[in-house]
């Protein structure tokens, strides 16, 4: 009975969490999306929040400071998830092992949230409440743009290049007295 309860709890927990590893952001040091985020923020933070370059640099330093710690938390969560999947693939998974892994996963999630909270507090010390709200909305907009681009890439047939971005097109011009 306890075994079934643990299995159901683990399944419910896994189903309710995002696919990106416990709600952790995807991130790899060589990830072009990570570089896109930094470039996007560097370009848009100043105008969107009415910040000077020093403040923008400070916000990006805070972002970078926590990035490696969050990346490690993501890796730890993925490892724990793999361990849980491995243990649960057994016909009779040991309840103690399952419980220990679930406890570890919950602790990792709490640690990740604590990191995010510390980062937000540091950013909050630099920004006014209006700037904080604008930063939040800018960040959401950036993530939506990334998601849209990712969806375009995923839905494109294999081997077919994505359509070029709209831009200036050459238009034939006729000149009076000249042959076209």
Residue frames as a rotation matrix with the C-alpha (Angstrom) as fourth column:
UNK 1
0.567 0.824 0.000 0.00
0.824 -0.567 0.000 0.00
0.000 0.000 -1.000 0.00
UNK 2
0.508 -0.464 -0.725 2.76
0.103 -0.803 0.587 2.43
-0.855 -0.373 -0.360 0.95
UNK 3
-0.552 -0.732 0.400 4.63
0.442 0.150 0.884 1.47
-0.707 0.665 0.240 -2.20
UNK 4
-0.120 0.600 0.791 1.65
0.978 -0.067 0.199 2.38
0.172 0.798 -0.578 -4.37
UNK 5
0.805 0.422 -0.417 1.18
0.527 -0.831 0.176 5.64
-0.273 -0.362 -0.891 -2.51
UNK 6
0.062 -0.879 -0.473 4.82
0.079 -0.468 0.880 6.58
-0.995 -0.092 0.041 -3.07
UNK 7
-0.626 -0.267 0.733 4.59
0.691 0.246 0.680 5.69
-0.361 0.932 0.030 -6.75
UNK 8
0.319 0.834 0.451 1.45
0.925 -0.378 0.046 7.76
0.209 0.403 -0.891 -7.20
UNK 9
0.747 -0.091 -0.659 3.01
0.274 -0.861 0.429 10.68
-0.606 -0.501 -0.618 -5.32
UNK 10
-0.330 -0.942 -0.066 6.18
0.217 -0.144 0.965 10.49
-0.919 0.304 0.252 -7.42
UNK 11
-0.460 0.232 0.857 4.18
0.887 0.157 0.434 10.29
-0.034 0.960 -0.278 -10.63
UNK 12
0.651 0.759 0.000 1.99
0.758 -0.651 0.033 13.23
0.025 -0.021 -0.999 -9.62
UNK 13
0.444 -0.585 -0.679 5.08
0.144 -0.701 0.698 15.22
-0.885 -0.407 -0.227 -8.73
UNK 14
-0.595 -0.731 0.332 6.73
0.404 0.085 0.911 14.47
-0.694 0.677 0.245 -12.05
UNK 15
-0.135 0.637 0.759 3.63
0.984 -0.005 0.179 15.27
0.117 0.771 -0.626 -14.05
UNK 16
0.785 0.560 -0.264 3.10
0.601 -0.792 0.107 18.64
-0.149 -0.243 -0.958 -12.40
UNK 17
0.193 -0.794 -0.577 6.65
0.105 -0.568 0.817 19.83
-0.976 -0.218 -0.026 -12.93
UNK 18
0.693 0.026 -0.720 7.82
-0.651 -0.407 -0.641 21.36
-0.310 0.913 -0.265 -16.21
UNK 19
0.962 -0.263 0.078 9.83
0.269 0.848 -0.458 19.17
0.055 0.461 0.886 -18.54
UNK 20
0.499 -0.816 0.291 12.94
-0.212 -0.441 -0.872 21.31
0.840 0.374 -0.393 -18.23
UNK 21
-0.276 -0.686 -0.673 14.07
0.489 0.502 -0.713 19.58
0.827 -0.526 0.197 -15.07
UNK 22
-0.129 0.289 -0.949 11.99
0.991 0.012 -0.131 20.64
-0.027 -0.957 -0.288 -12.11
UNK 23
0.858 0.513 -0.013 11.25
0.512 -0.857 -0.049 24.09
-0.036 0.035 -0.999 -13.35
UNK 24
0.075 -0.904 -0.420 14.93
0.333 -0.374 0.865 24.83
-0.940 -0.204 0.273 -13.69
UNK 25
0.700 0.079 -0.710 15.94
-0.556 -0.564 -0.610 26.92
-0.449 0.822 -0.351 -16.62
UNK 26
0.786 -0.499 0.366 17.85
0.615 0.692 -0.378 25.18
-0.064 0.522 0.850 -19.33
UNK 27
0.839 -0.536 -0.093 21.36
-0.539 -0.842 -0.003 26.40
-0.077 0.053 -0.996 -19.56
UNK 28
0.633 -0.743 0.217 24.73
0.745 0.661 0.091 25.36
-0.211 0.104 0.972 -20.79
UNK 29
0.116 -0.627 -0.770 27.82
0.217 -0.741 0.636 27.54
-0.969 -0.241 0.051 -20.85
UNK 30
-0.881 -0.474 0.019 28.14
0.098 -0.144 0.985 27.12
-0.464 0.869 0.173 -24.60
UNK 31
-0.130 0.936 0.326 24.39
0.874 0.263 -0.409 27.43
-0.468 0.232 -0.852 -25.11
UNK 32
-0.782 -0.152 0.604 23.62
0.506 -0.721 0.473 29.98
0.364 0.675 0.642 -27.83
UNK 33
0.285 0.944 0.165 20.32
0.548 -0.302 0.780 30.74
0.786 -0.132 -0.604 -26.10
UNK 34
0.445 -0.209 -0.871 22.22
0.839 -0.242 0.487 31.83
-0.313 -0.947 0.068 -23.00
UNK 35
-0.683 -0.727 -0.068 24.30
0.623 -0.628 0.466 34.17
-0.382 0.276 0.882 -25.11
UNK 36
-0.418 0.631 0.653 21.14
0.530 -0.414 0.740 35.41
0.737 0.656 -0.162 -26.83
UNK 37
0.577 0.667 -0.471 19.66
0.758 -0.221 0.614 36.26
0.306 -0.711 -0.633 -23.42
UNK 38
0.017 -0.657 -0.754 22.73
0.756 -0.485 0.439 38.20
-0.654 -0.578 0.488 -22.35
UNK 39
-0.855 -0.343 0.388 22.87
0.518 -0.566 0.642 40.09
-0.001 0.750 0.662 -25.66
UNK 40
-0.060 0.933 0.356 19.14
0.623 -0.244 0.744 40.80
0.780 0.266 -0.566 -25.52
UNK 41
0.624 0.299 -0.722 19.38
0.779 -0.312 0.544 42.09
-0.063 -0.902 -0.428 -21.95
UNK 42
-0.363 -0.837 -0.409 22.51
0.713 -0.532 0.457 44.16
-0.600 -0.126 0.790 -22.66
UNK 43
-0.815 0.059 0.576 20.75
0.472 -0.510 0.720 45.79
0.336 0.858 0.388 -25.61
UNK 44
-0.120 0.945 0.303 17.32
0.330 -0.250 0.910 46.34
0.936 0.210 -0.282 -24.03
UNK 45
0.042 0.164 -0.986 17.79
0.992 0.112 0.060 46.85
0.120 -0.980 -0.158 -20.29
UNK 46
-0.804 -0.454 -0.385 19.04
0.514 -0.855 -0.066 50.43
-0.299 -0.250 0.921 -20.49
UNK 47
-0.855 0.492 0.165 16.26
-0.254 -0.674 0.694 51.83
0.453 0.551 0.701 -22.69
UNK 48
-0.107 0.894 -0.435 13.48
0.287 0.446 0.848 49.71
0.952 -0.034 -0.304 -21.16
UNK 49
0.348 0.211 -0.913 14.33
0.911 0.152 0.383 50.50
0.219 -0.966 -0.139 -17.54
UNK 50
0.790 -0.141 0.597 15.90
-0.062 -0.987 -0.150 53.91
0.610 0.081 -0.788 -18.02
UNK 51
0.803 -0.588 -0.095 19.24
0.309 0.276 0.910 52.68
-0.509 -0.760 0.403 -16.64
UNK 52
0.509 -0.741 -0.437 22.74
-0.854 -0.500 -0.146 53.88
-0.110 0.448 -0.887 -17.36
UNK 53
0.391 -0.394 -0.831 25.35
-0.435 0.717 -0.545 51.42
0.811 0.575 0.109 -18.62
UNK 54
-0.675 -0.656 0.338 26.86
-0.582 0.190 -0.791 50.98
0.455 -0.730 -0.510 -15.14
UNK 55
-0.202 0.696 0.689 23.54
-0.820 0.264 -0.507 49.76
-0.535 -0.667 0.518 -13.75
UNK 56
0.718 0.419 -0.556 23.00
-0.679 0.597 -0.427 47.48
0.153 0.684 0.713 -16.75
UNK 57
-0.086 -0.850 -0.520 26.46
-0.448 0.499 -0.742 45.99
0.890 0.169 -0.423 -16.24
UNK 58
-0.710 -0.145 0.689 25.73
-0.704 0.155 -0.693 45.47
-0.006 -0.977 -0.212 -12.55
UNK 59
0.327 0.900 0.290 22.46
-0.819 0.423 -0.389 43.63
-0.472 -0.110 0.875 -13.32
UNK 60
0.681 -0.122 -0.722 24.26
-0.498 0.647 -0.578 41.43
0.538 0.753 0.380 -15.84
UNK 61
-0.491 -0.869 0.066 26.99
-0.582 0.270 -0.767 40.71
0.648 -0.415 -0.638 -13.28
UNK 62
-0.350 0.464 0.814 24.33
-0.808 0.289 -0.513 39.53
-0.473 -0.837 0.274 -10.84
UNK 63
0.709 0.630 -0.315 22.82
-0.696 0.553 -0.459 37.37
-0.115 0.545 0.830 -13.59
UNK 64
0.286 -0.702 -0.652 26.22
-0.439 0.509 -0.740 35.81
0.852 0.498 -0.163 -14.33
UNK 65
-0.525 -0.511 0.681 27.02
-0.815 0.072 -0.575 35.34
0.245 -0.857 -0.454 -10.63
UNK 66
-0.103 0.597 0.796 24.08
-0.692 0.532 -0.488 33.02
-0.715 -0.601 0.359 -10.14
UNK 67
0.443 0.327 -0.835 24.15
-0.885 0.310 -0.348 31.37
0.145 0.893 0.427 -13.56
UNK 68
-0.392 -0.668 -0.632 26.79
-0.527 0.727 -0.441 28.74
0.754 0.160 -0.637 -12.72
UNK 69
-0.867 0.133 0.481 25.13
-0.411 0.355 -0.839 27.93
-0.283 -0.925 -0.253 -9.40
UNK 70
0.163 0.987 -0.013 21.77
-0.751 0.116 -0.650 27.48
-0.639 0.116 0.760 -11.10
UNK 71
0.219 -0.172 -0.961 23.41
-0.842 0.464 -0.275 25.41
0.493 0.869 -0.043 -13.83
UNK 72
-0.826 -0.551 -0.121 24.82
-0.389 0.711 -0.586 23.08
0.409 -0.437 -0.801 -11.17
UNK 73
-0.534 0.719 0.444 21.40
-0.493 0.162 -0.855 22.85
-0.687 -0.676 0.268 -9.52
UNK 74
0.393 0.653 -0.647 19.90
-0.907 0.160 -0.389 21.90
-0.150 0.740 0.656 -12.89
UNK 75
-0.195 -0.560 -0.805 22.48
-0.636 0.697 -0.331 19.18
0.746 0.448 -0.492 -13.40
UNK 76
-0.938 -0.141 0.316 21.91
-0.343 0.494 -0.799 17.83
-0.043 -0.858 -0.512 -9.89
UNK 77
-0.112 0.981 0.157 18.14
-0.687 0.038 -0.726 17.75
-0.718 -0.189 0.669 -10.49
UNK 78
0.373 0.204 -0.905 18.58
-0.881 0.385 -0.276 15.90
0.292 0.900 0.324 -13.77
UNK 79
-0.633 -0.670 -0.387 20.84
-0.463 0.729 -0.504 13.36
0.620 -0.140 -0.772 -12.09
UNK 80
-0.784 0.401 0.474 18.29
-0.385 0.285 -0.878 12.82
-0.487 -0.870 -0.069 -9.32
UNK 81
0.249 0.914 -0.321 15.51
-0.851 0.049 -0.522 12.42
-0.462 0.403 0.790 -11.88
UNK 82
0.057 -0.317 -0.947 17.56
-0.745 0.618 -0.252 9.82
0.665 0.720 -0.201 -13.77
UNK 83
-0.917 -0.391 0.080 18.19
-0.327 0.622 -0.711 7.97
0.228 -0.678 -0.699 -10.52
UNK 84
-0.370 0.864 0.340 14.47
-0.574 0.075 -0.815 8.01
-0.730 -0.497 0.469 -9.75
UNK 85
0.414 0.526 -0.743 13.64
-0.910 0.239 -0.338 6.71
-0.001 0.816 0.578 -13.21
UNK 86
-0.367 -0.643 -0.673 16.22
-0.575 0.725 -0.379 3.98
0.731 0.248 -0.635 -12.85
UNK 87
-0.941 0.047 0.335 14.95
-0.278 0.457 -0.845 2.90
-0.193 -0.888 -0.417 -9.44
UNK 88
-0.111 0.993 0.049 11.31
-0.649 -0.035 -0.760 3.06
-0.753 -0.116 0.648 -10.57
UNK 89
0.062 0.106 -0.992 12.07
-0.938 0.345 -0.022 0.87
0.340 0.933 0.120 -13.59
UNK 90
-0.926 -0.377 -0.031 12.61
-0.332 0.851 -0.407 -2.06
0.179 -0.367 -0.913 -11.23
UNK 91
-0.324 0.855 -0.405 9.66
0.212 0.483 0.849 -4.42
0.922 0.190 -0.338 -10.77
UNK 92
0.650 0.462 -0.603 9.69
0.683 -0.008 0.730 -3.83
0.333 -0.887 -0.321 -7.00
UNK 93
0.040 -0.693 0.720 11.45
0.061 -0.717 -0.694 -0.49
0.997 0.071 0.014 -6.37
UNK 94
-0.376 -0.235 -0.897 12.84
0.873 0.235 -0.427 -0.18
0.311 -0.943 0.117 -2.83
UNK 95
0.624 0.762 0.175 10.64
0.646 -0.629 0.433 2.28
0.440 -0.157 -0.884 -1.00
UNK 96
0.535 -0.487 -0.690 13.50
0.513 -0.461 0.724 3.64
-0.671 -0.741 0.003 1.07
UNK 97
-0.557 -0.772 0.306 15.49
0.695 -0.231 0.681 4.44
-0.456 0.592 0.665 -2.07
UNK 98
-0.152 0.602 0.784 12.51
0.790 -0.403 0.462 6.07
0.594 0.689 -0.415 -3.72
UNK 99
0.806 0.484 -0.340 11.77
0.587 -0.578 0.568 8.13
0.078 -0.657 -0.750 -0.61
UNK 100
0.136 -0.846 -0.515 15.43
0.568 -0.360 0.740 9.23
-0.812 -0.393 0.432 -0.32
UNK 101
-0.672 -0.379 0.637 15.56
0.739 -0.288 0.609 10.29
-0.047 0.880 0.473 -3.95
UNK 102
0.229 0.839 0.494 12.26
0.732 -0.483 0.480 12.18
0.641 0.252 -0.725 -3.68
UNK 103
0.736 -0.025 -0.677 13.53
0.564 -0.531 0.633 13.95
-0.375 -0.847 -0.376 -0.55
UNK 104
-0.332 -0.937 -0.105 16.72
0.618 -0.300 0.727 14.89
-0.713 0.176 0.679 -2.39
UNK 105
-0.462 0.229 0.857 14.73
0.802 -0.305 0.514 16.19
0.379 0.924 -0.043 -5.34
UNK 106
0.656 0.755 0.014 12.60
0.652 -0.575 0.493 18.36
0.380 -0.314 -0.870 -3.07
UNK 107
0.454 -0.584 -0.673 15.70
0.504 -0.455 0.735 19.73
-0.735 -0.673 0.088 -1.35
UNK 108
-0.594 -0.674 0.440 17.30
0.731 -0.223 0.645 20.51
-0.336 0.705 0.625 -4.71
UNK 109
0.004 0.699 0.716 14.15
0.782 -0.449 0.434 22.38
0.624 0.557 -0.548 -5.72
UNK 110
0.844 0.293 -0.449 14.22
0.529 -0.588 0.612 24.38
-0.085 -0.754 -0.651 -2.48
UNK 111
-0.021 -0.944 -0.328 17.91
0.596 -0.275 0.754 25.18
-0.803 -0.179 0.569 -3.00
UNK 112
-0.564 -0.139 0.814 17.18
0.813 -0.269 0.517 26.39
0.147 0.953 0.264 -6.53
UNK 113
0.465 0.810 0.357 14.36
0.660 -0.586 0.471 28.61
0.591 0.017 -0.807 -5.31
UNK 114
0.668 -0.304 -0.679 16.63
0.523 -0.457 0.719 30.03
-0.529 -0.836 -0.146 -2.59
UNK 115
-0.473 -0.858 0.201 19.23
0.723 -0.247 0.645 30.90
-0.504 0.451 0.737 -5.24
UNK 116
-0.275 0.457 0.846 16.59
0.760 -0.435 0.482 32.65
0.588 0.776 -0.227 -7.32
UNK 117
0.765 0.586 -0.266 15.39
0.610 -0.528 0.590 34.54
0.206 -0.614 -0.762 -4.24
UNK 118
0.202 -0.785 -0.585 18.92
0.590 -0.380 0.713 35.75
-0.782 -0.489 0.387 -3.43
UNK 119
-0.657 -0.426 0.622 19.37
0.751 -0.301 0.588 36.88
-0.064 0.853 0.518 -7.03
UNK 120
0.160 0.817 0.554 16.07
0.722 -0.480 0.499 38.77
0.673 0.320 -0.666 -6.98
UNK 121
0.760 0.094 -0.643 17.01
0.593 -0.505 0.627 40.49
-0.266 -0.858 -0.440 -3.72
UNK 122
-0.291 -0.929 -0.229 20.32
0.617 -0.365 0.698 41.67
-0.732 0.062 0.679 -5.19
UNK 123
-0.605 0.131 0.785 18.59
0.712 -0.352 0.608 42.94
0.356 0.927 0.120 -8.31
UNK 124
0.481 0.876 -0.043 15.94
0.769 -0.398 0.500 44.61
0.421 -0.274 -0.865 -6.17
UNK 125
0.314 -0.430 -0.846 18.62
0.689 -0.510 0.515 46.61
-0.653 -0.745 0.136 -4.36
UNK 126
-0.763 -0.640 0.092 19.59
0.492 -0.482 0.725 48.25
-0.419 0.599 0.683 -7.66
UNK 127
-0.720 0.536 0.441 16.14
0.379 -0.228 0.897 48.89
0.581 0.813 -0.039 -9.13
UNK 128
-0.733 0.633 0.250 13.13
-0.661 -0.573 -0.485 50.96
-0.164 -0.520 0.838 -8.14
UNK 129
-0.332 0.678 0.656 9.79
0.026 0.702 -0.712 49.11
-0.943 -0.220 -0.250 -7.92
UNK 130
0.664 0.564 -0.491 8.76
-0.441 -0.234 -0.866 50.42
-0.603 0.792 0.093 -11.36
UNK 131
-0.028 -0.768 -0.640 12.09
-0.993 0.097 -0.073 49.30
0.118 0.633 -0.765 -12.83
UNK 132
-0.739 -0.189 0.647 11.66
-0.388 0.904 -0.180 45.89
-0.550 -0.384 -0.741 -11.17
UNK 133
0.222 0.913 0.342 8.25
-0.006 0.352 -0.936 45.50
-0.975 0.206 0.084 -12.81
UNK 134
0.660 -0.023 -0.751 9.63
-0.719 -0.311 -0.622 46.58
-0.219 0.950 -0.222 -16.20
UNK 135
-0.459 -0.884 -0.085 12.55
-0.886 0.449 0.115 44.17
-0.063 0.128 -0.990 -15.82
UNK 136
-0.486 0.377 0.788 10.15
-0.111 0.868 -0.484 41.35
-0.867 -0.323 -0.380 -15.03
UNK 137
0.609 0.791 -0.053 7.98
-0.102 0.013 -0.995 42.16
-0.787 0.611 0.088 -18.06
UNK 138
0.332 -0.590 -0.736 11.03
-0.942 -0.241 -0.232 42.52
-0.041 0.770 -0.636 -20.32
UNK 139
-0.692 -0.617 0.376 12.30
-0.637 0.766 0.085 39.14
-0.340 -0.181 -0.923 -19.15
UNK 140
-0.077 0.761 0.644 8.90
0.079 0.648 -0.757 37.52
-0.994 -0.008 -0.110 -19.80
UNK 141
0.743 0.330 -0.582 8.79
-0.482 -0.340 -0.808 39.07
-0.465 0.881 -0.094 -23.27
UNK 142
-0.157 -0.894 -0.419 12.28
-0.987 0.134 0.084 37.73
-0.019 0.427 -0.904 -24.02
UNK 143
-0.709 -0.091 0.699 11.30
-0.268 0.952 -0.148 34.23
-0.652 -0.292 -0.700 -22.90
UNK 144
0.379 0.902 0.209 8.16
0.004 0.224 -0.975 34.37
-0.926 0.370 0.081 -25.06
UNK 145
0.558 -0.248 -0.792 10.23
-0.815 -0.342 -0.467 35.37
-0.155 0.906 -0.393 -28.08
UNK 146
-0.581 -0.811 0.072 12.64
-0.798 0.585 0.145 32.52
-0.160 0.027 -0.987 -27.42
UNK 147
-0.390 0.521 0.760 9.74
-0.014 0.822 -0.570 30.08
-0.921 -0.232 -0.313 -27.09
UNK 148
0.673 0.661 -0.331 8.23
-0.304 -0.162 -0.939 31.28
-0.674 0.733 0.092 -30.39
UNK 149
0.172 -0.706 -0.687 11.54
-0.983 -0.077 -0.166 30.89
0.064 0.704 -0.708 -32.19
UNK 150
-0.743 -0.438 0.506 12.03
-0.524 0.851 -0.032 27.43
-0.416 -0.290 -0.862 -30.70
UNK 151
0.071 0.863 0.501 8.52
0.000 0.502 -0.865 26.43
-0.997 0.061 0.036 -31.80
UNK 152
0.666 0.110 -0.738 9.28
-0.687 -0.294 -0.664 27.58
-0.290 0.949 -0.120 -35.35
UNK 153
-0.344 -0.890 -0.301 12.43
-0.935 0.353 0.025 25.49
0.084 0.290 -0.953 -35.39
UNK 154
-0.680 0.108 0.726 10.64
-0.258 0.890 -0.375 22.43
-0.687 -0.442 -0.577 -33.95
UNK 155
0.302 0.924 0.234 7.72
-0.007 0.248 -0.969 22.65
-0.953 0.291 0.082 -36.37
UNK 156
0.252 -0.282 -0.926 9.89
-0.932 -0.327 -0.154 23.14
-0.259 0.902 -0.345 -39.47
UNK 157
0.996 0.090 -0.024 10.33
-0.093 0.941 -0.326 19.97
-0.007 0.327 0.945 -41.54
UNK 158
0.402 -0.899 0.175 13.75
0.208 0.276 0.938 18.34
-0.892 -0.340 0.298 -41.30
UNK 159
-0.341 -0.707 0.620 16.22
0.783 0.151 0.603 19.60
-0.520 0.691 0.502 -43.88
UNK 160
0.285 0.482 0.829 14.05
0.821 -0.568 0.049 22.53
0.494 0.667 -0.558 -44.96
UNK 161
-0.784 -0.619 -0.053 15.60
0.562 -0.670 -0.485 25.92
0.264 -0.410 0.873 -44.18
UNK 162
-0.047 0.743 -0.668 13.51
0.782 -0.388 -0.488 28.36
-0.621 -0.545 -0.563 -42.21
UNK 163
0.565 0.280 0.776 12.16
0.746 -0.574 -0.336 31.31
0.352 0.769 -0.534 -44.19
UNK 164
-0.557 -0.802 0.214 14.38
0.672 -0.588 -0.451 34.36
0.487 -0.107 0.867 -44.20
UNK 165
-0.283 0.401 -0.871 13.50
0.702 -0.532 -0.473 37.18
-0.653 -0.746 -0.131 -41.88
UNK 166
0.656 0.551 0.516 11.49
0.755 -0.490 -0.436 39.91
0.013 0.675 -0.738 -43.55
UNK 167
-0.143 -0.744 -0.652 13.68
0.485 -0.627 0.609 42.68
-0.863 -0.229 0.450 -44.77
UNK 168
0.053 0.146 -0.988 14.20
-0.622 -0.769 -0.147 45.02
-0.781 0.622 0.050 -47.66
UNK 169
0.256 0.111 0.960 13.40
0.588 0.771 -0.246 43.51
-0.767 0.627 0.132 -51.01
UNK 170
-0.818 -0.524 -0.236 14.79
0.091 -0.524 0.847 44.59
-0.567 0.672 0.476 -54.35
UNK 171
0.363 0.930 0.056 12.19
0.366 -0.088 -0.926 46.20
-0.857 0.357 -0.373 -56.50
UNK 172
-0.335 -0.490 0.804 12.85
0.932 -0.049 0.359 46.71
-0.136 0.870 0.474 -60.21
UNK 173
0.090 0.278 -0.956 12.86
0.175 -0.950 -0.260 50.35
-0.980 -0.144 -0.134 -61.12
UNK 174
0.169 -0.025 0.985 12.09
0.985 0.051 -0.168 51.62
-0.046 0.998 0.033 -64.61
UNK 175
-0.339 -0.340 -0.877 13.51
0.279 -0.927 0.252 54.90
-0.898 -0.160 0.409 -65.77
UNK 176
0.737 0.654 -0.172 11.88
0.058 -0.315 -0.947 56.94
-0.673 0.688 -0.270 -68.48
UNK 177
0.668 -0.428 -0.609 13.70
-0.744 -0.383 -0.548 56.64
0.001 0.819 -0.574 -71.74
UNK 178
-0.520 -0.841 0.149 15.65
-0.845 0.532 0.057 53.59
-0.127 -0.096 -0.987 -70.66
UNK 179
-0.045 0.469 -0.882 14.80
-0.495 0.757 0.427 50.06
0.868 0.455 0.198 -71.62
UNK 180
0.286 0.225 0.931 13.51
-0.949 0.203 0.242 47.90
-0.135 -0.953 0.272 -68.88
